[in-house]
Amino acid sequence: MFYTNYYFRKFLNESWLRPVGRFIKHTSIFMKLEDFFSKMQTTLPTSKSSTNTIKRVLSTKITLGGGDTQQLDGLNGLIQRLKSLEQYQDIELNGNTISSGTRECKSRWDAIKQHIPQRGVVLDLGSAEGYFSHRIAREFPEVLVLSFEKDTIRTNIQSIIFSMEGLTNVVVCQTEISPLEIARLASVVETIDVIMALSFLHHLPTYQIPTFLTMTAHLTPVYIVEFPSPLEIGVCNYSAVERFEHIEEILKRTYPSVVGIGNFRSHLDNNVQRKMWKAQRQSLTRKNLLPYMSAPIPFVRTHTLDFRDDKGWILDNSKKLKVGVNAWNLLHYNIVYPASEWWQRNSVDSYKKLLEKGHNVTDVRPWNLIITPSGLEVIDSKDVPNEIIALRPDDIEKLAATFGKLKPQFLW
Ligand SMILES: C[S@@+](CC[C@H](N)C(=O)[O-])C[C@H]1O[C@@H](n2cnc3c(N)ncnc32)[C@H](O)[C@@H]1O
């Protein structure tokens, strides 16, 4: 019935018809027409296809946890390929190191883990083989980790390991991050509690480093940065390492507190240490934020986010935000884990659960889903009957198609 109401109301909403619409909405003609369209609705084939989509998607087999020989073979093959290039971090499976990298990880983790909050979102930039993302996902179940890495062998390794362990509080994006990607993230309502840039910044083109650092610093109350020393002969992008040797000075422009949290042996020279910094501030305000990426600007209102150490993230001075990230925004970063079937199934399932509870589900859109440490959740599903944003025949189809491709498609 909502579907027909939708088309009928959309028809009445055409600008030239609005005065007529306003009049007939209050007359019995409206009731009769509505009744007529509602009867017609029962024959619309698309509603049946939505039901089929729900059934098909919900019956998809998703293999998370356990792992099989095929996955193990795939993992071994990838590790061998990586070894012939460079395996930077240790690779762990179910708590055991299955392959050692060139860089010491355990001592760095011991220093880092003290600064990971019990709940929140952590963004790991240049996450390599996923050692730290993995540790956080395992040891902090109420944290959602975003693991961003450009190398496909490394992201494939991470995906297999997370899938074998059945971890879903981590999203892996195979993506090359630049200041533009960070600007995109900074333009929307998104809450990131910790950013880690460990031995990452010097991989950016030298001219991008100050912009990148300043932009990321505006996103997060806690920033953990490790940076090489110019004494390390053979380090990548040596000119950047030399130029930004005192990287903490840039952090100090944004953060009132910047402290060293450790010195860790370089893999290039055992006698040289790399410094790690933790930059922190107690409060942070971000203004003029769009509700989600590519929102139709004149038609949506913008928002303010406030972070306070003791209160967490507050939206528009009123609403305390849940720990999570908008699924639609993440689609812009090339998600490779969890796999599309997981997203399809959980997105459809989230809406199905609301329908089963008798909610009048409206505004079924990928930007109304957030991924939390415990799975996908619907937000902003307005329980308003007969609105223009009512559930339409093909909404579920479009949702499944979007998450099937894991791309930000404009199907609506
Ligand atoms: C030196 S490793 C550091 C890995 C890890 N952060 C650590 O400290 O153990 C740098 C990693 O960043 C990745 N990387 C470099 N530039 C990147 C970019 N623009 N976007 C995403 N990943 C990048 C590399 O592929 C590599 O895995």
Ligand as a Chemical Component Dictionary entry (heavy atoms), coordinates in Angstrom:
data_LIG
# 
_chem_comp.id                   LIG 
_chem_comp.type                 NON-POLYMER 
_chem_comp.pdbx_formal_charge   0 
_chem_comp.three_letter_code    LIG 
# 
loop_
_chem_comp_atom.comp_id 
_chem_comp_atom.atom_id 
_chem_comp_atom.alt_atom_id 
_chem_comp_atom.type_symbol 
_chem_comp_atom.charge 
_chem_comp_atom.model_Cartn_x 
_chem_comp_atom.model_Cartn_y 
_chem_comp_atom.model_Cartn_z 
_chem_comp_atom.pdbx_ordinal 
LIG C1  C1  C 0  56.142 1.113  6.105  1  
LIG S1  S1  S 1  54.604 0.348  6.034  2  
LIG C2  C2  C 0  53.966 0.640  7.661  3  
LIG C3  C3  C 0  52.928 -0.360 8.051  4  
LIG C4  C4  C 0  52.305 -0.177 9.430  5  
LIG N1  N1  N 0  51.602 1.043  9.552  6  
LIG C5  C5  C 0  53.334 -0.339 10.508 7  
LIG O1  O1  O 0  53.842 0.659  10.989 8  
LIG O2  O2  O -1 53.609 -1.472 10.879 9  
LIG C6  C6  C 0  53.630 1.452  5.067  10 
LIG C7  C7  C 0  52.354 0.849  4.541  11 
LIG O3  O3  O 0  51.530 1.884  4.025  12 
LIG C8  C8  C 0  51.034 1.499  2.765  13 
LIG N2  N2  N 0  50.785 2.733  2.024  14 
LIG C9  C9  C 0  51.693 3.607  1.544  15 
LIG N3  N3  N 0  51.092 4.670  0.992  16 
LIG C10 C10 C 0  49.773 4.487  1.130  17 
LIG C11 C11 C 0  48.608 5.255  0.780  18 
LIG N4  N4  N 0  48.714 6.444  0.173  19 
LIG N5  N5  N 0  47.380 4.754  1.075  20 
LIG C12 C12 C 0  47.279 3.557  1.689  21 
LIG N6  N6  N 0  48.332 2.790  2.047  22 
LIG C13 C13 C 0  49.567 3.243  1.785  23 
LIG C14 C14 C 0  52.093 0.604  2.175  24 
LIG O4  O4  O 0  51.584 -0.266 1.163  25 
LIG C15 C15 C 0  52.577 -0.132 3.404  26 
LIG O5  O5  O 0  51.832 -1.296 3.622  27 
# 
loop_
_chem_comp_bond.comp_id 
_chem_comp_bond.atom_id_1 
_chem_comp_bond.atom_id_2 
_chem_comp_bond.value_order 
_chem_comp_bond.pdbx_ordinal 
LIG C1  S1  SING 1  
LIG S1  C2  SING 2  
LIG S1  C6  SING 3  
LIG C2  C3  SING 4  
LIG C3  C4  SING 5  
LIG C4  N1  SING 6  
LIG C4  C5  SING 7  
LIG C5  O1  DOUB 8  
LIG C5  O2  SING 9  
LIG C6  C7  SING 10 
LIG C7  O3  SING 11 
LIG C7  C15 SING 12 
LIG O3  C8  SING 13 
LIG C8  N2  SING 14 
LIG C8  C14 SING 15 
LIG N2  C9  SING 16 
LIG N2  C13 SING 17 
LIG C9  N3  DOUB 18 
LIG N3  C10 SING 19 
LIG C10 C11 SING 20 
LIG C10 C13 DOUB 21 
LIG C11 N4  SING 22 
LIG C11 N5  DOUB 23 
LIG N5  C12 SING 24 
LIG C12 N6  DOUB 25 
LIG N6  C13 SING 26 
LIG C14 O4  SING 27 
LIG C14 C15 SING 28 
LIG C15 O5  SING 29 
# 
